[in-house]
Amino acid sequence: MSPLTTRSNKGGFIASPTTLEKKNEYNRLRPGGIVAFQDNDFTFNILASAPLPLFDTMKAWLQGTQMQNGPDFHMGLKMQRLYQRAGLPAPQLTLDAPLGTGNDWTGYQYLAETVAMLETPLRQRCVELPPSLNPSTLAGQIRKEAVEHQAVIVLPAIIGAWSRKPPQ
């Protein structure tokens, strides 16, 4: 889930880190309440332990999309500044990166769903998906390629941040 929603003491939700900053939603938290987010950060891009032509095409396309206007692909590393601009203490941060290999790894589907999710908004900005990247068959194609080459694939990093609302 990206970003992780945060529950206040009244059961409300903070939908994204930018909501935290723009609307001062953290004011709904009692002192000592936790504000936590988790988001992918494509600063640490996907990679594979072996050359995989289709995977490499997908990686290049994903990197190209990061140069377009739209969602911030690097929010994870910006959370510290965002928390402090919202009046919270600097957050505790974690970095995790899912990786896997073999026929049963669910990461292939994650990659295909990421491509499918980005396809429409990028087409609206005149960025076309390479013909070799068909979202409906992509997971199976990458799985086949990775298994044939005994490759390990690393997904984008997930950065988590949390901080407690200071006493008033």
N, C-alpha and C positions, 0 to 999 in steps of 0.2 A: 504494500500500500504506500503510495507516495502522493502527498505527504501524509504522515500519520496525524489524524485529528487529535486534538487535545481536549479533554473533558474538564470543565470547570467544576467548582463545588456546587453549582446550581444545575449541573447536567447539560450545560450548553457545549457547543463545539467551536473550536477555532479551526477553520478549514485549511488554512495555509499560513506559512510564515509571513507573507505580505499582509494578510488580514491582521495578524498580530501587530504589525507596525502601523498600518493605516487606521485602524479602528480602535486601537488600544483595548482590544478584547481582553487582554490580561487583567484589566481592572476588575473583571468579574471573578477572578480567583481570590481566595482568601490568602492572607500572608502565609507563606510556607507551601502554598500550592505549587504543583509542578507544571511547567510548560515544556512540552516535548514534541519534537518533530523528527521525522525521518524522511530522507529524500535521496533519490539516485543523484550521483554527481558524475557527469560524463567527462570531467577533467581526467579521470582514470578510466580510459575507454576500454571497450571489450578487446580481448586478445585471445590468441590460440597458441598452443605449444608447437604447432606445425603449420606450414603453409597450407591453407585451405582456400582454393580459388573462389568459391561462392561466398564463404564467410568473409574473405578479404574484400569482395565487392560490397557486401552488406556493410562492413565496417567503414569503408570509404564513403559510402552513401550517408551513413549515420553521422560521420564526422562532417560531411558537407552540410548536412541539415543544421548543424550547430551554428553555422555562420549566418543562418537566416533569422529574420525577425520572428519572434514567437516566444515559446516558453524558455525560461532560463535553465539551461542544461548544467549549470554550475552552481546551483543554489546551495548545495551542501557546504561548500567552503565559505559561503557568505553568511551562514547562520550566526556566527559569532558577532559580526557587526550588526546584523538585524536585531538580535536579542538586546544588544546594548543600546541601539537606537530606540528600542521600545521601552527602555528604562529597566531592563532586567540585568541581573549579574551575568557576566560571561558564562556561557553554558559549558557543561561537560560534553565532550565530543567523542564519538566512536566512529570507526571506519570498518566496514565489513565488505567483502566482495565474494558473492557466490561463485563457485566454480564447479565444474563437473565434467564427466566423460561417460562413455558407454551408451548402450541402447535405451536405458530407462531414465536417463537424466531429464528432468523437467525444464532445464534451461533452454533447450532448443525451442520449446513452445513459447517461452518468455520472449526470446529473440524475435520469433515470427509475429507475436502479438505486438511487440514494440514497433516493428516495421508497419504493420497494419494500422496501428493507432496514429502513426505519423504521416501515413500516405495521403489521406484526404487534406489535412491542413496544408501540407507542403505542395500538393497539386494546386491548391488555391493560390499559392505564391509562385506558381509556374516552375516548381521543382518536381521533376518526374522521377519516378522509381525506375531503376534500371530494369530492362525486360527480364533479366535472369532472376529477379527477386519477386516471385509471386507469393504474396503472403499466405495464400491457401495451401501451398505445398512446401513452403520454406522450411518449416520445422523438420519435416521428413528428409528434405534434401541436405540440410546442415547436419542432421543426425547421421545420415549415410556417409557424408564426407568426413566427419569427425571420427566415426567408428573405423572407417577404412584406414585412416591415418593414425589411429590411436592417439588422437589429440585431446588435450585438456583445454576447455574453453573457460575463460574468466569473464563474468558479466560485469557491468558497471558497478563501481563502488556505491555502497549505501552509507550515507553519513547520518548519524543520529546526533541530536543535540537535546540537552535538557538542562533546566535551571529552575530554582525555586524562587517564587516571588518573595522579595525581601519583606521584613516586618515594616509596618508603617510608622 
